[in-house]
Every structure is written in C-alpha cells, then in structure tokens.
C-alpha cells in the first residue's frame, strides 16, 4: 500500500477539536527521476526528465510508483511534448479513453485540446469532478500539458478522495459501503461543443452506476467516488434521502483540508489519478487565453 494515513481525534493548534491526519510517504529511493512532495497531503513534483524525449522502462517504473504514492504528479521544467510522444507515454499506462462529447485534435483523435479564450462561452472543468465518471468504464488517469497560460490565474485545484472516505465516521461508512451513485452527463454535454462543430442531435450521452466507496485496483484503498459535475443521486435511496446525503457527501469531499492548488508554469504537465482524486479548473482569467493538450487513459469498471 503506497500511502498510510493515521487518524486521531485531538486538539488542533487553533484550539478546535478535529481529525488529525498524518501522511506517511513511501521512502523509495528513486534513481531515474527526482520526486519532491508538492504538499503534505497530496501530490508530487517530478524533475530530472524531459517528457518530450519519451520515457524509458526504468523511468516508467518509477513514475508509476510515484503516481500511486502521490495521486497527482506535476512534471516541471518541460519542453512542449509532440502529440505522438504524448500519446505514446499515455499508452504505457493502458488503452486510451476517447471523450464521449469533445472533438479530438486534428490528426490525433486521442488528444482533447483544452482551450479557453475571450470568445469562449465555457471553460472545461469549472466544477469539482473526476473525469468522465459518467462512463461505464471511466478513465484511470489524465495527462494534461499546458502550452499557453494567462499572465495570472488558471490554477487547478485537486482534492484527495481517499481522505474524503477515510475521514467519514465508521457508522456512516458502514451505511454507504455497497450503495451506488448515479453518474450522468446529458446535463453537461448536450450542445457543449457546438462551437467546435460537434452536432449531437439524437446522440445518447453516457450514464452509469458506480459504488460510492470505490476500491482502487492497484493500491486496494477505498475512495469516496462522488463529484458535483456528474453525480446526480444515490440509486438505492428515496429521492429526499438521496438529495440530502449526496449534498452532505459532496460538501465533505470538497473540504479545503483535502485540497491542493497548483499554479501552472508554461509546459508543465499534470498527471492525475481519477480513481482517487477530483479536480477543478479555475476560469478566473477571462478574457485571457489558456490552451493545452490532454490525453486520458481508459480505466476499469469501479468496484
């Protein structure tokens, strides 16, 4: 198991009684990459390699280990990654996922171009979400490199879904374990990309039922698998029960103590684990421009 959190109730330095969580990071000795903790609770910076040159087997092994240990990796001091190499690196982690609504990049259907500017009516990822959780088999992870940045703003928030589950009370976890969230996308995707030439009349957008407590297939840890963008209810509960409990879970999952905030630099690449983390992209830079390439890796059916 990559990460261990200890929990104990006690008096915090601010005088309030709460849950104290201490993260014990893996002490692995990395030989081919440099791994620096980004924050005490979540994330790591990766230095010492240029992804534009590709990734060899030894580097991949260490990146994979750091990914499971930290949930989100921030690759710093990067060159622009050519599209074919970006796709090839992502394929080292598994089969690629194709977005159900957004158009692919010309010549590279695997790449989703993230782009917001003065004429944009929307920007991608404005609400807390796990990428495309509405799919029956949602993405394992997402690799995003940003090439054009506003002078200020455009940060991305991330939140630890392991922590969100582990800090619920035991009686509540016992009640929720085995229940399923309803994940839908019609309300998000219908007409969303019409300005990019995507016509969706008659198209059926995906929906799925997923466990509220999702077990990570590689670490064995449970994460709270709900998000504000896609999760619309709890299948086994009455509508009023579902609305009340889901509202509480969403608010809990978004608590500031589970969050980090990443400030991008040009050509940074972020690689996040959709199985155990959420994210939210801030659109606070209008009318400035922000642009990058995203490749998403297909995951497994949540259990």
C-alpha positions in Angstrom: 0.0 0.0 0.0 1.6 3.3 -1.1 0.1 5.7 1.4 -0.9 5.4 5.0 -2.9 7.9 6.9 -3.1 7.9 10.7 -6.2 9.5 12.3 -6.6 10.6 15.8 -9.1 13.0 17.5 -7.5 15.7 19.5 -7.0 19.4 20.0 -5.6 21.2 16.9 -3.2 24.2 17.3 -6.2 26.5 16.6 -7.9 25.2 19.6 -10.6 23.2 17.8 -11.2 19.5 18.2 -11.0 17.7 15.0 -9.4 14.8 13.0 -5.6 14.9 12.6 -4.3 13.2 9.5 -0.7 12.4 9.0 0.6 11.2 5.7 3.4 8.7 5.6 5.1 8.8 2.3 6.9 6.0 0.6 10.7 6.1 1.2 11.6 4.6 -2.1 15.0 5.7 -3.5 14.3 7.0 -7.0 17.3 6.6 -9.3 15.9 7.9 -12.6 13.6 10.7 -11.6 13.5 13.3 -8.8 10.3 13.3 -6.7 9.6 16.2 -4.5 6.4 16.3 -2.3 4.1 19.1 -3.5 2.1 19.4 -0.3 1.9 17.5 3.0 -1.4 15.8 1.9 -1.3 15.3 -1.8 0.8 15.5 -5.0 4.5 15.5 -6.0 6.7 17.4 -8.4 8.7 15.3 -10.9 12.0 16.7 -12.2 15.0 15.2 -13.9 13.5 14.1 -17.2 12.1 15.8 -20.3 8.9 14.0 -21.4 9.3 15.4 -25.0 12.2 12.9 -25.3 10.0 10.0 -24.3 10.0 7.7 -21.3 12.1 4.5 -21.0 11.2 1.4 -19.0 13.2 2.4 -15.9 11.7 5.9 -15.8 8.2 4.5 -16.4 8.5 2.1 -13.4 9.5 5.0 -11.1 6.8 7.3 -12.5 4.2 4.6 -12.0 5.3 4.1 -8.4 5.3 7.8 -7.7 1.8 8.1 -9.3 0.3 5.5 -7.0 2.0 7.0 -4.0 1.0 10.7 -4.6 -2.2 10.5 -6.7 -1.1 13.6 -8.8 2.2 14.2 -10.4 3.4 17.6 -11.7 6.2 17.3 -14.3 8.2 20.5 -14.2 10.8 22.2 -16.5 9.3 20.5 -19.6 9.6 21.2 -23.3 6.4 21.0 -25.5 5.6 17.3 -25.9 4.9 16.4 -29.5 1.5 14.8 -29.9 2.7 11.4 -31.0 5.0 11.2 -27.9 2.3 12.4 -25.6 0.0 9.6 -26.9 2.8 7.1 -26.6 3.6 7.9 -23.0 -0.1 7.7 -22.0 -0.3 4.3 -23.8 2.4 2.9 -21.4 -0.3 3.0 -18.7 -3.0 1.4 -20.7 -5.6 1.7 -23.5 -6.6 5.3 -24.2 -10.0 6.8 -23.5 -11.9 8.8 -26.0 -14.1 11.6 -24.8 -17.9 11.0 -25.4 -18.6 14.6 -26.4 -15.5 16.6 -27.2 -13.7 16.6 -30.6 -10.3 15.2 -31.0 -7.3 17.2 -32.2 -6.7 17.1 -36.0 -4.7 14.0 -36.8 -4.7 12.9 -33.2 -8.2 11.8 -32.1 -6.8 10.6 -28.7 -5.9 14.3 -27.8 -8.6 16.6 -26.3 -7.5 20.2 -26.8 -8.2 22.3 -23.7 -8.8 25.8 -24.9 -10.5 28.9 -23.4 -10.2 32.5 -24.7 -12.1 35.7 -25.0 -14.8 34.3 -27.2 -15.3 31.1 -25.2 -18.7 30.6 -23.6 -17.4 27.9 -21.3 -14.1 26.5 -20.0 -13.5 22.9 -19.2 -13.6 21.6 -15.7 -15.1 24.6 -13.8 -16.8 22.3 -11.2 -15.3 19.6 -9.0 -15.2 16.3 -10.9 -13.5 13.1 -11.7 -13.0 12.9 -15.5 -16.0 11.4 -17.3 -17.2 9.4 -14.3 -20.5 9.0 -16.3 -18.8 6.3 -18.4 -19.4 2.7 -17.5 -15.6 2.3 -17.6 -14.3 5.8 -16.6 -10.7 7.0 -17.1 -7.8 5.7 -15.0 -5.9 8.9 -15.3 -5.4 12.1 -17.3 -2.2 13.7 -18.7 -2.5 17.5 -19.4 0.2 19.7 -20.7 -0.5 23.5 -20.8 1.3 25.4 -23.5 -0.4 28.9 -23.3 -1.1 30.5 -20.0 -2.7 33.7 -18.8 -0.4 36.2 -17.1 -2.2 35.2 -13.8 -4.9 32.8 -12.8 -5.9 29.5 -14.4 -4.8 27.4 -11.5 -6.2 23.8 -11.0 -7.5 22.6 -7.7 -7.1 18.9 -6.7 -8.8 17.0 -3.8 -7.9 13.7 -2.1 -10.8 11.2 -2.4 -9.1 8.7 -0.2 -9.1 11.2 2.6 -12.7 12.0 1.9 -13.7 8.4 2.5 -11.3 7.7 5.4 -12.4 10.7 7.5 -16.1 9.8 7.4 -17.3 8.2 10.6 -17.3 4.5 10.8 -21.1 4.2 11.1 -21.6 6.4 8.0 -19.0 4.4 6.0 -20.8 1.2 7.0 -24.1 2.6 5.7 -22.7 3.9 2.5 -20.5 1.0 1.5 -22.4 -1.0 -1.0 -24.6 1.9 -2.2 -24.2 3.3 -5.8 -24.0 6.8 -7.1 -25.9 7.8 -10.3 -23.4 9.4 -12.7 -25.0 11.3 -15.7 -23.7 13.5 -18.4 -26.7 14.7 -20.5 -27.0 17.9 -18.5 -23.3 18.7 -19.1 -22.5 17.6 -22.7 -25.7 18.4 -24.7 -24.7 21.2 -27.1 -21.5 21.9 -25.1 -19.1 21.7 -28.1 -21.3 23.1 -30.8 -18.9 26.0 -31.2 -16.3 23.4 -32.2 -18.5 21.9 -34.9 -19.9 19.0 -32.8 -23.5 18.3 -33.7 -25.2 16.0 -31.2 -28.9 15.8 -32.2 -30.1 12.3 -31.4 -26.9 11.3 -29.6 -27.3 9.5 -26.3 -24.8 10.6 -23.7 -23.5 8.1 -21.1 -24.7 7.4 -17.6 -23.6 4.7 -15.1 -24.0 3.5 -11.6 -20.8 3.4 -9.6 -20.0 2.4 -5.9 -19.9 5.4 -3.5 -16.9 3.7 -2.0 -14.6 2.8 -4.8 -11.7 0.4 -4.2 -8.6 1.3 -6.1 -7.5 -1.7 -8.2 -3.8 -1.1 -7.6 -3.5 0.2 -4.0 -6.5 -1.6 -2.6 -7.6 1.6 -0.8 -11.2 3.0 -0.8 -12.0 6.4 -2.1 -15.3 8.4 -2.0 -16.4 8.3 -5.6 -18.9 11.2 -6.0 -18.4 14.5 -7.7 -20.5 17.7 -8.2 -20.4 17.6 -12.0 -21.6 14.1 -12.8 -23.2 12.5 -9.6 -26.9 13.2 -9.5 -28.2 10.8 -6.9 -27.8 7.6 -4.9 -29.6 4.7 -6.5 -30.8 2.7 -3.5 -32.3 5.7 -1.6 -35.6 7.5 -1.7 -35.3 10.9 -3.6 -35.3 13.1 -0.5 -32.8 10.8 1.3 -30.6 10.7 -1.8 -30.6 14.5 -2.2 -29.8 15.1 1.5 -27.0 12.5 1.8 -25.4 13.3 -1.6 -25.3 17.1 -0.7 -23.5 16.2 2.5 -21.0 13.9 0.7 -20.2 16.5 -2.0 -19.6 19.2 0.6 -17.4 16.8 2.6 -15.4 15.7 -0.5 -14.6 19.3 -1.3 -13.3 20.3 2.2 -10.4 22.6 2.0 -8.2 20.3 4.1 -8.3 17.7 1.3 -7.3 20.2 -1.3 -4.2 21.5 -3.0 -3.9 24.3 -5.6 -1.5 24.0 -8.5 -0.2 27.1 -10.2 0.9 26.2 -13.7 4.1 27.3 -15.5 4.5 27.0 -19.2 4.7 23.4 -20.5 4.1 21.9 -17.0 2.3 18.5 -17.4 0.0 17.2 -14.7 -0.9 13.5 -14.4 -3.8 12.8 -12.0 -5.5 9.6 -10.9 -9.2 9.9 -11.5 -9.8 6.8 -9.3 -8.8 8.6 -6.1 -8.8 12.3 -6.7 -11.0 15.1 -8.0 -10.0 18.3 -9.7 -11.4 21.7 -10.6 -10.0 24.2 -13.2 -10.5 27.8 -12.3 -11.7 30.1 -15.1 -10.6 33.4 -13.4 -8.5 34.6 -16.3 -11.1 35.7 -18.9 -10.6 37.2 -21.4 -7.0 35.8 -21.4 -6.2 32.6 -23.2 -5.3 29.2 -21.8 -4.5 26.2 -24.0 -3.1 22.7 -23.8 -3.3 19.0 -24.8 -4.9 16.3 -22.7 -4.7 12.6 -23.2 -6.8 10.3 -21.0 -6.2 6.6 -20.2 -9.0 4.2 -20.0 -9.5 2.6 -16.6 -11.6 -0.3 -15.2 -15.2 -0.7 -14.0 -15.3 0.8 -10.5 -15.9 -1.8 -7.8 
